[in-house]
Amino acid sequence: MNERLKFLGRLEEKRLEAEQMKLRMEGLRDSVRDILDPFEPVEHVKADAAAALTVELAAVQIRLREALAEMTAIRKALSR
């Protein structure tokens, strides 16, 4: 297999991964917002659930940034 095709395949793979991570982040963000209902009395806030979702959201964001950086590197290699 030619190197360019290999890079293009890897780029598409990363693009799909990034899209999945973005969708996951949107779902997590919406879940956190739902849990942190501003009209709920503070003593009823499910802080532990919000914290767990927020930690997961941060982890997905780190993986997304890594994927985006890898995509940039692949594009740079393809432009040579």
Secondary structure, 3 states (H helix, E strand, C coil): CCHHHHHHHHHHHHHHHHHHHHHHHHHHHHHHHHHCCCCCCHHHCCHHHHHHHHHHHHHHHHHHHHHHHHHHHHHHHHCC
